[in-house]
């Protein structure tokens, strides 16, 4: 079951220690005010964090844009991830670049991901490789 950000924020709030600590306040009115303010702040912070996290995903929505050139990509329908071929000429994904081209129906693929080349992977992990070399010497 997927939760909305609001549902997740409420769950987070109800399980938080700050919520329980507020109940220990000296005055019941203070407790209510503290809890209301803290809940408001916590919900806003949780939503901001969820928004930030959503932007960190390397997956690109097909609604946002399609790949710029022909090639193999990972795609997902939200449940399964597959490696497929993209034809820029038709702006379509297919299970293979070989004929016959059995294109995916519109709306089936939700997001795609560039498959990095070996050189791109090495470049992205250059610092890790240097640390390994330093430790080995």
Secondary structure, DSSP 8 states (H G I E B T S, - for coil): ----HHHHHHHHHHH-HHHHHHTT-SSHHHHHHHHHHHHHHHHHHHHHHHHHHHHT---EETTT---SSSEEEEEESSS-EEEEEEETTTTEEES-SSSS--B--TTT--EEEE---HHHHHHHTHHHHHHHHHHH-
